[in-house]
Amino acid sequence: MVEVKRFIFPMYSREIETELESHDLKRAYSFGSTRLGNLRVLGKGKTGVVVLVEGNMALKIRRVDSPKESLELEARLQLWAEGVAPKVFDYGRNFILMEFVPGRHLTRDESPEVLMDLLERARRLEELKIEHRELVHPWKNVLVTRERTYILDYDSASMRESAFNVNKILNAYGLHELARRYKRREMSFEEVISLILQLFRPS
């Protein structure tokens, strides 16, 4: 394991290290498919770096140069998205401690079962009035396990009275007419699912 301060990026911040240490977050694994200097991490984005920590948990550490001054709103939205997002165990201004999901990224060639599960979870976000803007390109924001899909990364999500997520997934898979009719409320979610199942039905 490695001292957690080595994952503070792109330069050291005493403030971030102090907050992490105050929540007993002192060490992390150099593990993952993304490089951070001579270390490895689970992911790196414009607002944070995600590392694996003890207890099979993932820790998102706010980047020092992040455009967001705090990760607290993102953490609260992720908490609200229970059943869709990885579980959140703790959070602060500079971190989110969450469930580690050992899955793979979504691909453009998924089974009907995976697509149906993802659409159901996108619909659940709509019911919770959460709009996830990054779902227009879901490939890096959705993890697939043997059991289910997980929608990740709520740093650009927001609460909206009329949230739309299902249409973004449909568009990503080239189902543009279904996406258009769903967003215009010309089709219900159940009708969309029924039509997709017909498309996948063996001839």
C-alpha positions in Angstrom: 0.0 0.0 0.0 1.0 3.6 -0.6 0.5 6.8 1.5 -2.7 8.4 0.3 -1.0 11.8 -0.1 0.8 10.4 -3.1 -2.5 10.3 -4.9 -3.2 14.0 -4.4 -3.0 15.4 -7.9 -1.6 17.2 -9.8 0.3 18.8 -6.8 0.3 18.2 -3.1 -2.4 19.8 -0.8 -2.0 19.8 2.9 -5.7 20.6 3.3 -6.8 17.5 1.3 -4.4 15.2 3.2 -5.6 16.6 6.5 -9.2 15.9 5.7 -8.5 12.4 4.4 -6.4 11.6 7.6 -9.2 12.9 9.8 -11.5 10.2 8.3 -8.8 7.6 8.8 -8.0 7.4 5.1 -4.2 7.2 5.1 -3.2 4.5 2.6 -4.4 3.2 -0.8 -3.4 0.6 -3.3 -1.5 1.3 -6.5 -4.1 -0.6 -8.5 -6.1 0.0 -11.7 -5.8 0.5 -15.4 -5.0 4.2 -15.4 -1.5 5.6 -14.7 -0.8 8.5 -12.3 2.9 9.0 -12.6 4.5 5.8 -11.4 1.3 4.8 -9.6 -1.9 3.1 -10.9 -5.4 4.3 -10.1 -9.0 3.1 -10.9 -9.8 6.3 -12.8 -8.8 9.9 -13.3 -11.2 12.7 -14.4 -11.4 16.5 -14.4 -12.6 16.6 -10.8 -10.9 13.8 -9.1 -8.7 10.6 -8.9 -10.3 7.3 -7.8 -8.2 4.8 -5.9 -8.7 1.4 -4.3 -8.5 1.4 -0.4 -8.8 -1.2 2.3 -12.2 -2.8 2.8 -12.8 -3.2 -0.9 -13.8 0.4 -1.2 -13.1 3.1 -3.8 -12.0 6.6 -2.8 -12.5 9.6 -5.0 -10.0 12.4 -4.1 -10.8 15.9 -5.4 -8.1 17.2 -7.7 -6.3 20.2 -6.5 -7.0 21.9 -9.9 -10.7 20.7 -10.0 -13.2 23.2 -11.4 -15.4 22.1 -8.4 -14.5 23.5 -5.0 -16.2 20.6 -3.3 -17.3 17.0 -3.9 -20.2 17.3 -1.4 -23.0 17.9 -3.9 -21.8 15.1 -6.1 -21.7 12.8 -3.1 -25.3 13.8 -2.0 -26.6 13.1 -5.6 -24.9 9.7 -5.6 -26.4 8.9 -2.2 -29.8 9.9 -3.6 -29.2 7.6 -6.5 -29.2 4.5 -4.3 -29.8 1.4 -6.3 -28.4 3.0 -9.4 -24.9 4.2 -8.3 -22.3 2.6 -6.1 -23.1 3.0 -2.4 -21.6 6.0 -0.6 -20.1 5.3 2.8 -18.6 8.7 3.7 -17.8 12.0 2.1 -16.3 15.4 2.6 -15.3 18.5 0.7 -12.3 16.7 -0.8 -13.4 13.0 -1.0 -16.1 10.4 -1.6 -15.7 7.0 -0.1 -17.8 4.5 -1.9 -18.4 0.9 -2.9 -15.8 -0.6 -5.2 -17.5 -2.2 -8.2 -15.3 -4.8 -9.9 -17.0 -4.6 -13.3 -16.2 -3.7 -16.9 -17.1 -0.7 -18.9 -20.2 -0.6 -21.1 -19.6 -1.5 -24.7 -21.6 -0.8 -27.9 -22.4 -4.5 -28.3 -24.3 -5.5 -25.1 -26.8 -8.2 -24.6 -30.5 -7.3 -24.4 -30.4 -8.1 -20.7 -27.7 -5.6 -20.0 -29.4 -2.9 -22.1 -32.7 -3.5 -20.4 -31.1 -3.3 -16.9 -29.3 -0.1 -17.8 -32.5 1.5 -19.2 -34.4 0.6 -16.0 -31.7 2.3 -13.9 -31.7 5.4 -16.2 -35.4 5.5 -15.7 -35.0 5.2 -11.9 -32.8 8.3 -12.0 -35.6 10.1 -13.9 -38.0 9.1 -11.1 -35.6 10.6 -8.6 -35.4 13.8 -10.7 -31.7 13.3 -11.3 -30.4 14.2 -14.8 -27.0 12.6 -15.6 -25.5 14.7 -18.5 -22.6 12.3 -19.1 -24.9 9.5 -20.2 -24.8 11.0 -23.8 -21.4 9.0 -23.8 -22.2 6.2 -21.4 -19.1 4.1 -22.2 -17.0 5.4 -19.4 -19.8 6.2 -17.0 -21.4 2.7 -16.7 -20.0 -0.4 -15.2 -21.4 -3.9 -16.0 -21.1 -6.8 -13.5 -22.6 -10.3 -13.8 -25.5 -9.1 -11.7 -26.4 -5.6 -12.9 -25.2 -2.2 -14.3 -24.0 0.8 -12.3 -24.2 4.4 -13.4 -21.1 6.3 -12.1 -19.8 9.8 -11.8 -22.4 12.4 -10.7 -20.1 15.4 -10.9 -22.1 16.9 -13.7 -25.5 15.5 -12.6 -28.2 17.8 -11.4 -31.8 17.8 -10.0 -34.4 18.6 -12.6 -38.2 18.5 -12.4 -38.2 16.8 -15.9 -35.0 14.7 -15.9 -34.1 12.8 -19.0 -31.7 9.9 -19.1 -33.4 7.1 -21.0 -33.2 9.0 -24.3 -29.4 9.5 -23.9 -28.9 5.7 -23.6 -31.2 5.1 -26.6 -29.3 7.7 -28.7 -26.0 6.1 -27.7 -27.1 2.8 -29.2 -28.4 4.5 -32.4 -32.1 4.2 -31.5 -32.6 7.9 -32.3 -36.3 7.7 -33.3 -37.2 5.9 -30.0 -35.2 8.5 -28.1 -36.9 11.4 -29.8 -40.4 10.0 -29.2 -39.6 9.2 -25.6 -38.4 12.7 -24.9 -41.4 14.2 -26.5 -43.6 11.9 -24.3 -45.1 10.3 -27.4 -44.1 6.9 -26.0 -44.1 5.6 -22.4 -41.0 3.8 -20.9 -43.0 0.5 -21.1 -43.6 1.0 -24.8 -40.0 1.7 -25.4 -39.0 -1.5 -23.6 -41.5 -3.5 -25.5 -40.3 -2.2 -28.9 -36.6 -2.9 -28.0 -37.5 -6.5 -26.9 -39.2 -7.0 -30.3 -36.0 -5.7 -32.0 -33.9 -8.2 -30.1 -36.3 -11.1 -30.6 -34.9 -13.9 -32.7 -36.6 -14.1 -36.2 
